[in-house]
Amino acid sequence: MTNLTIPAQGELDLLSLGAIIHRLDPGRLPFRKAHTLDIHVSGGEFNVAANLADCFGLRTGIATAMVKYPVGDLIAERVRAMGVTPFYKYFEHDGARGPNMATVYSDQGMGIRPPVVFYNRANEAAALLKPGDFDWNAIFGKGVRWFHSGGLFASLSATTAEVIIEAMQAARKAGVVTSFDLNYREKLWKAQGALDKAQSIFKRIVENVDVLVGNEEDLQKALGVAGPEAGKGAALDTAAFFDTIGRVVEQYPNVKVVATTLREVHSTNRHTWSAVAWFEGEQVVAPTIQLDVLDRVGGGDGFASGMLYGLLTGASPEQSVRLGWAHGALITTFPGDTTMATVDDVKAFAKGGSARIQR
């Protein structure tokens, strides 16, 4: 069992810090031929809080930016619907240019045609967040068991990473467990100076982290850790991943857990899926299955939230990874970025459930 010291109780089981976006989704059509769009409210950090609240019934919150205009109203409604308590830093919209709630565009792809993701994060309110915008001592003083953030938020501006570090230091002072999803996105870091800038920021953040989520490519690119060339070799090579983890924990002995999904993409709608985690020397490997994928966005956040649910409720490392693996797999069968599964769905699949009809 891990040596994580998780507070037994608190007003919130988990608090996330990050940007909330709205994703415009034309389904399986490419954008250049789209006529209609679905709107999904998302954000890597928000997704974890939303999944834990809606599927797993935990008490969660999100610290984020909110703009007072109709798009902000739409997003705030979805935050309420998912059962997440908001801690908003409000911004006024000027009626023409912003600040804005960011837009992400992502079609679902089909077969041999992969999903395509692009962004409009111009004048994004979340990028304006800076240290001092949230009273962390007051927030953590009410009782928070777990704090979570991620690399998507860190990439937005020169100040957002400083907000993460400020929050993590306050969390650790209050005895709160901290987790971070590296979520390295090359397109987002280009605006800040690309790889060198990203590594200098990530290294400062990870010094304050107990639980780290990130695949082999994230660990290498975000932290500058040596390992096999990203994208080469077997996608589900657990030995290579554990070797890379060994290099990470040598540099960051404060990190107690490192976990990731393993995914081999045969086509847009057919993936081989597994997950692995390192718990202070204990290696855990989830089963390997074939997934029929509807919408792959959010699967990694689904894994993280399922695993965190296990740890927050006293499950063993193996059980926690299984719950994350099962929940992440189920999310790929729903449209959108956040969960539509129930906790019973997740537990049944984690135990080896099937897709036989339920009567």
C-alpha positions as CSV (number, residue, x, y, z in Angstrom):
1,M,0.0,0.0,0.0
2,T,1.2,3.5,-0.7
3,N,2.4,5.9,2.0
4,L,0.1,8.6,0.8
5,T,-1.4,10.3,3.9
6,I,-4.8,11.3,2.7
7,P,-6.9,13.3,5.2
8,A,-9.8,11.1,6.4
9,Q,-12.4,13.8,5.9
10,G,-12.9,17.3,4.5
11,E,-15.5,19.6,3.0
12,L,-14.2,18.6,-0.4
13,D,-12.7,15.2,-1.4
14,L,-10.9,16.9,-4.3
15,L,-10.3,20.4,-5.6
16,S,-9.0,21.0,-9.1
17,L,-7.3,24.1,-10.5
18,G,-7.5,24.7,-14.2
19,A,-9.2,26.2,-17.2
20,I,-12.7,25.2,-18.3
21,I,-13.3,25.3,-22.1
22,H,-16.1,24.5,-24.4
23,R,-15.4,22.0,-27.2
24,L,-17.2,22.2,-30.5
25,D,-17.7,18.8,-32.0
26,P,-19.1,18.1,-35.5
27,G,-19.1,14.3,-34.7
28,R,-17.5,12.2,-37.5
29,L,-17.5,15.0,-40.1
30,P,-14.4,17.0,-40.6
31,F,-14.8,20.7,-39.8
32,R,-14.6,21.9,-43.4
33,K,-17.8,19.9,-44.1
34,A,-19.6,20.5,-40.8
35,H,-23.2,21.9,-40.6
36,T,-24.0,21.3,-36.9
37,L,-21.9,21.2,-33.7
38,D,-22.3,19.6,-30.3
39,I,-21.0,21.6,-27.4
40,H,-19.0,19.8,-24.7
41,V,-17.9,21.6,-21.5
42,S,-14.4,20.3,-20.7
43,G,-10.9,21.0,-19.4
44,G,-8.4,18.3,-18.3
45,E,-8.4,19.5,-14.7
46,F,-12.2,20.1,-14.6
47,N,-12.9,16.7,-16.1
48,V,-11.3,14.9,-13.1
49,A,-13.5,16.9,-10.6
50,A,-16.6,16.4,-12.8
51,N,-16.1,12.7,-13.1
52,L,-15.5,12.2,-9.4
53,A,-18.7,14.1,-8.6
54,D,-21.1,12.8,-11.3
55,C,-20.0,9.1,-11.5
56,F,-18.4,8.4,-8.1
57,G,-20.5,10.7,-5.9
58,L,-17.6,12.5,-4.2
59,R,-17.6,16.2,-3.2
60,T,-15.4,18.1,-5.6
61,G,-14.6,21.7,-6.6
62,I,-12.9,23.6,-9.4
63,A,-10.9,26.8,-9.0
64,T,-11.0,28.6,-12.4
65,A,-11.7,31.7,-14.4
66,M,-15.3,32.6,-15.4
67,V,-16.4,35.3,-17.8
68,K,-19.7,37.1,-17.4
69,Y,-21.3,36.5,-20.8
70,P,-23.5,33.9,-22.4
71,V,-20.8,31.4,-23.1
72,G,-19.7,31.7,-19.4
73,D,-23.3,31.1,-18.4
74,L,-23.5,27.9,-20.5
75,I,-20.3,26.6,-18.9
76,A,-21.4,27.5,-15.4
77,E,-24.6,25.7,-15.9
78,R,-22.7,22.5,-16.9
79,V,-20.5,22.8,-13.8
80,R,-23.6,22.9,-11.6
81,A,-25.1,20.0,-13.5
82,M,-22.0,17.8,-12.9
83,G,-22.2,18.6,-9.2
84,V,-18.9,20.5,-8.9
85,T,-18.5,23.4,-6.5
86,P,-17.0,26.4,-8.3
87,F,-14.4,28.9,-7.0
88,Y,-14.5,31.5,-9.7
89,K,-12.3,34.5,-10.4
90,Y,-14.8,36.6,-12.4
91,F,-13.9,38.6,-15.5
92,E,-16.1,41.1,-17.3
93,H,-16.5,40.7,-21.1
94,D,-16.0,43.9,-23.1
95,G,-18.8,43.0,-25.6
96,A,-16.4,42.5,-28.5
97,R,-13.0,41.1,-27.8
98,G,-13.1,39.4,-24.4
99,P,-11.7,38.1,-22.2
100,N,-13.2,34.8,-23.4
101,M,-13.8,31.3,-22.3
102,A,-11.6,29.3,-24.6
103,T,-12.9,27.3,-27.6
104,V,-11.4,23.9,-28.6
105,Y,-12.4,22.3,-31.8
106,S,-12.2,18.5,-32.1
107,D,-13.9,16.2,-34.5
108,Q,-14.2,12.5,-33.7
109,G,-12.5,11.1,-36.9
110,M,-13.5,7.7,-38.3
111,G,-11.6,4.6,-39.2
112,I,-8.4,5.5,-41.0
113,R,-9.1,9.3,-40.5
114,P,-7.8,10.5,-37.1
115,P,-9.5,13.1,-34.9
116,V,-8.2,16.6,-35.4
117,V,-7.9,19.1,-32.5
118,F,-7.2,22.8,-32.9
119,Y,-7.7,25.8,-30.6
120,N,-8.9,29.3,-30.2
121,R,-7.5,30.4,-26.8
122,A,-7.1,34.1,-27.8
123,N,-7.6,36.4,-24.9
124,E,-8.5,33.5,-22.6
125,A,-9.6,34.5,-19.2
126,A,-7.9,31.5,-17.5
127,A,-4.6,32.7,-18.9
128,L,-5.0,35.9,-17.0
129,L,-5.1,34.1,-13.6
130,K,-2.1,35.0,-11.4
131,P,-0.9,34.3,-7.9
132,G,-3.1,36.0,-5.3
133,D,-6.4,35.5,-7.2
134,F,-7.5,32.7,-4.9
135,D,-7.4,32.6,-1.1
136,W,-5.8,29.2,-0.8
137,N,-5.5,29.3,3.0
138,A,-9.2,29.9,3.3
139,I,-10.1,27.3,0.8
140,F,-7.9,24.6,2.2
141,G,-8.8,25.7,5.7
142,K,-12.3,24.4,5.1
143,G,-11.0,20.9,4.6
144,V,-9.8,19.5,1.3
145,R,-8.5,15.9,1.0
146,W,-6.8,16.1,-2.5
147,F,-5.6,18.8,-4.8
148,H,-5.2,18.3,-8.6
149,S,-4.0,20.3,-11.5
150,G,-2.3,19.7,-14.9
151,G,-0.1,20.7,-17.7
152,L,-2.9,22.1,-19.9
153,F,-3.4,24.9,-17.4
154,A,0.3,25.4,-16.9
155,S,0.8,26.0,-20.6
156,L,-1.6,29.0,-20.9
157,S,0.6,31.8,-19.8
158,A,3.6,32.9,-17.7
159,T,1.4,33.3,-14.6
160,T,-0.7,30.1,-14.6
161,A,2.2,27.8,-13.6
162,E,2.9,30.2,-10.7
163,V,-0.8,29.8,-9.6
164,I,-0.3,26.0,-9.6
165,I,2.9,26.2,-7.5
166,E,1.3,28.7,-5.1
167,A,-1.7,26.4,-4.7
168,M,0.4,23.2,-4.3
169,Q,2.6,24.8,-1.7
170,A,-0.5,25.9,0.3
171,A,-2.0,22.4,-0.2
172,R,1.0,20.6,1.2
173,K,1.2,23.0,4.1
174,A,-2.4,22.1,4.9
175,G,-1.6,18.3,4.7
176,V,-3.5,17.9,1.4
177,V,-2.3,15.2,-1.2
178,T,-1.3,16.8,-4.5
179,S,-1.6,15.3,-8.0
180,F,-0.6,16.6,-11.4
181,D,-1.3,15.4,-14.9
182,L,1.6,16.3,-17.2
183,N,-0.7,16.5,-20.3
184,Y,2.1,17.9,-22.6
185,R,0.5,19.6,-25.7
186,E,3.1,20.8,-28.2
187,K,0.7,23.2,-29.9
188,L,0.0,25.0,-26.6
189,W,3.6,25.3,-25.5
190,K,4.8,26.8,-28.8
191,A,3.4,30.2,-27.7
192,Q,5.6,30.1,-24.6
193,G,8.9,29.0,-26.1
194,A,8.1,25.3,-26.7
195,L,10.0,22.5,-25.1
196,D,12.8,24.3,-23.1
197,K,10.2,26.6,-21.4
198,A,7.9,23.7,-20.7
199,Q,10.6,21.6,-19.0
200,S,11.7,24.5,-16.7
201,I,8.1,25.0,-15.6
202,F,7.2,21.3,-15.2
203,K,10.3,20.6,-13.1
204,R,9.3,23.4,-10.6
205,I,5.7,22.1,-10.4
206,V,6.6,18.4,-9.9
207,E,8.8,19.2,-6.9
208,N,5.5,19.7,-5.1
209,V,3.6,16.7,-6.4
210,D,2.7,13.4,-4.6
211,V,0.9,11.6,-7.5
212,L,2.0,12.1,-11.1
213,V,0.0,11.1,-14.2
214,G,1.6,11.0,-17.6
215,N,2.5,8.7,-20.4
216,E,6.0,7.9,-21.5
217,E,6.1,10.8,-24.0
218,D,4.9,13.2,-21.3
219,L,7.5,12.1,-18.9
220,Q,10.3,12.5,-21.5
221,K,9.2,15.8,-23.1
222,A,7.8,17.5,-20.0
223,L,10.5,16.5,-17.6
224,G,13.5,15.9,-19.9
225,V,13.8,12.3,-18.6
226,A,15.8,10.0,-20.8
227,G,14.0,6.9,-22.2
228,P,13.1,5.1,-25.5
229,E,12.3,7.4,-28.4
230,A,8.7,8.5,-28.0
231,G,6.4,6.8,-30.4
232,K,8.8,4.0,-31.2
233,G,8.5,0.4,-30.2
234,A,5.6,-1.4,-28.7
235,A,2.9,1.0,-27.5
236,L,2.1,-1.3,-24.5
237,D,5.7,-1.9,-23.4
238,T,5.3,-1.8,-19.7
239,A,9.0,-2.5,-19.0
240,A,10.0,0.6,-20.9
241,F,7.5,2.7,-19.0
242,F,8.7,1.4,-15.6
243,D,12.3,2.1,-16.6
244,T,11.3,5.7,-17.4
245,I,9.5,6.0,-14.1
246,G,12.7,4.9,-12.3
247,R,14.5,7.9,-13.8
248,V,11.7,10.2,-12.8
249,V,11.6,9.2,-9.1
250,E,15.4,9.5,-8.9
251,Q,15.0,13.1,-9.8
252,Y,11.8,13.7,-7.8
253,P,11.9,11.5,-4.6
254,N,8.8,13.3,-3.4
255,V,6.7,11.6,-6.0
256,K,5.0,8.5,-4.5
257,V,2.8,7.4,-7.4
258,V,3.3,7.5,-11.2
259,A,0.5,6.2,-13.4
260,T,-0.7,6.3,-17.1
261,T,-2.9,4.7,-19.6
262,L,-1.4,2.6,-22.4
263,R,-3.0,2.8,-25.7
264,E,-2.2,1.3,-29.1
265,V,-4.3,2.9,-31.9
266,H,-5.2,0.5,-34.7
267,S,-7.7,2.9,-36.1
268,T,-9.7,5.8,-34.8
269,N,-12.4,3.5,-33.5
270,R,-10.3,0.5,-32.5
271,H,-7.7,0.7,-29.7
272,T,-5.8,-1.7,-27.5
273,W,-6.1,-0.4,-24.0
274,S,-4.3,-0.9,-20.7
275,A,-2.9,1.0,-17.8
276,V,0.1,0.9,-15.5
277,A,1.1,2.5,-12.2
278,W,4.1,2.6,-9.9
279,F,3.4,2.8,-6.2
280,E,6.7,3.5,-4.4
281,G,8.3,0.5,-6.0
282,E,5.2,-1.7,-6.4
283,Q,4.3,-2.2,-10.1
284,V,0.7,-2.6,-11.1
285,V,-0.5,-3.5,-14.6
286,A,-4.1,-3.5,-15.7
287,P,-5.6,-6.0,-18.1
288,T,-5.2,-5.4,-21.8
289,I,-8.4,-5.2,-23.9
290,Q,-9.7,-4.2,-27.3
291,L,-11.8,-1.0,-27.2
292,D,-14.4,0.0,-29.8
293,V,-14.1,3.8,-29.5
294,L,-16.8,6.4,-30.1
295,D,-14.9,9.5,-28.9
296,R,-11.4,9.1,-27.4
297,V,-11.3,12.6,-25.8
298,G,-11.4,12.4,-22.0
299,G,-10.2,8.8,-21.6
300,G,-7.0,9.8,-19.8
301,D,-8.9,12.0,-17.4
302,G,-11.4,9.2,-16.9
303,F,-8.5,6.9,-15.9
304,A,-7.1,9.5,-13.5
305,S,-10.4,10.2,-11.8
306,G,-11.2,6.5,-11.4
307,M,-7.8,5.8,-9.9
308,L,-8.1,8.8,-7.5
309,Y,-11.5,7.5,-6.5
310,G,-10.0,4.2,-5.5
311,L,-7.2,5.9,-3.5
312,L,-9.6,8.3,-1.8
313,T,-11.9,5.5,-0.7
314,G,-9.1,3.2,0.6
315,A,-8.8,0.8,-2.3
316,S,-5.6,-1.1,-2.8
317,P,-3.2,0.1,-5.6
318,E,-4.3,-2.8,-7.8
319,Q,-8.0,-2.0,-7.2
320,S,-7.4,1.7,-7.8
321,V,-5.7,1.1,-11.1
322,R,-8.4,-1.3,-12.2
323,L,-11.1,1.3,-11.4
324,G,-9.2,4.0,-13.4
325,W,-8.7,1.6,-16.3
326,A,-12.3,0.6,-16.3
327,H,-13.6,4.2,-16.1
328,G,-11.3,5.5,-18.8
329,A,-12.4,2.7,-21.1
330,L,-16.1,3.4,-20.5
331,I,-15.6,7.2,-21.2
332,T,-14.4,6.4,-24.8
333,T,-17.9,4.9,-25.4
334,F,-19.7,8.2,-24.7
335,P,-19.7,11.4,-26.7
336,G,-18.0,14.3,-25.0
337,D,-15.2,14.6,-22.5
338,T,-16.8,13.9,-19.1
339,T,-18.4,10.7,-17.8
340,M,-21.8,9.3,-18.4
341,A,-21.0,6.1,-16.5
342,T,-22.3,5.1,-13.1
343,V,-20.1,3.8,-10.3
344,D,-21.8,0.4,-10.6
345,D,-20.9,0.4,-14.3
346,V,-17.2,1.0,-13.4
347,K,-17.0,-1.5,-10.6
348,A,-18.7,-4.2,-12.8
349,F,-16.3,-3.7,-15.6
350,A,-13.3,-3.5,-13.3
351,K,-14.2,-6.9,-12.0
352,G,-14.4,-8.3,-15.6
353,G,-17.9,-7.4,-16.7
354,S,-19.1,-7.9,-20.3
355,A,-21.2,-6.0,-22.8
356,R,-24.0,-8.6,-22.7
357,I,-27.4,-6.9,-22.6
358,Q,-28.7,-6.0,-19.2
359,R,-32.4,-7.1,-18.8
